[in-house]
Amino acid sequence: MKSKGVEDYIGSKPPELRPMLKQIRSIIQSVVPGAEEVISYMIPCYKHFGMLVGFGVHKKGCSFYTMNPKLLPAFSEELTNFKYTGSTIHFDPKKPLPVALLKKIIKLRIKENEEIADLKKLARPGKSTTKK
């Protein structure tokens, strides 16, 4: 089933995963309320000067996508109780989310994307960057 939007995506997932998916969505929106919410790669994603973060489900729970595979090793100590691979953190829906850590990661991703946008703007004077 192809999702038309984030509400449809969440609604199409198993009932036991929906509260966590809604919580991840709420965390993202609280940190970056102006981000564009889209379905990309068949998952909910957020754009702010490029792809920022996303979330979805895996076989046994929910996932949070940082969209930067180099980022998570810097948080290895804070992620000791979670499984993570590449740019993805996997969560067990029976355990609480690390809300403060997710907010910290989202803020770091905002900074990364804004810095890249600024560099692109400097490289091409006269061209403006957009939030897309």
Residue pairs with C-beta under 8 A, 6 or more apart in sequence:
1 12
2 42
3 9
3 12
3 39
3 42
4 39
5 37
5 39
6 25
6 37
6 39
6 44
9 21
9 39
9 43
9 44
10 18
10 21
10 22
10 25
10 44
11 18
13 21
13 57
14 57
16 93
17 57
17 61
17 62
17 93
19 93
20 61
20 62
20 91
20 93
20 97
21 55
21 57
21 62
23 97
24 55
24 62
24 64
24 97
24 102
25 44
25 55
27 97
27 99
27 102
27 103
27 106
28 35
28 46
28 53
28 55
28 102
28 106
29 35
29 37
30 103
31 103
31 106
31 107
31 110
32 46
32 48
32 52
32 106
32 110
34 48
34 131
35 46
35 47
35 48
35 52
35 131
36 46
36 47
36 48
36 131
36 132
37 44
37 45
37 46
38 44
38 45
38 46
38 47
39 45
40 51
40 54
41 54
42 56
43 54
43 55
43 56
43 65
44 54
44 55
44 56
45 51
45 52
45 53
45 54
45 65
45 67
46 52
46 53
46 54
47 131
47 132
48 110
48 113
48 114
48 131
49 113
49 114
49 116
49 117
49 129
49 131
50 113
50 116
50 117
51 67
52 67
52 106
52 109
52 110
52 113
53 64
53 65
53 66
53 67
53 105
53 106
53 109
54 64
54 65
54 67
55 62
55 63
55 64
55 65
56 62
56 63
56 65
57 63
58 90
60 90
60 92
61 90
61 91
61 92
61 93
62 90
62 91
62 93
63 88
63 89
63 90
63 91
64 88
64 89
64 91
64 102
64 105
65 87
65 88
66 72
66 87
66 88
66 89
66 105
66 109
67 87
67 109
68 87
68 109
68 112
69 86
69 87
71 87
71 105
71 108
71 109
71 112
72 79
72 84
72 86
72 87
72 89
75 101
75 104
75 105
78 98
78 101
79 89
79 101
81 95
82 89
82 90
82 91
82 98
83 89
83 90
84 90
91 97
117 129
118 129
120 127
120 129
121 127
121 128
121 129
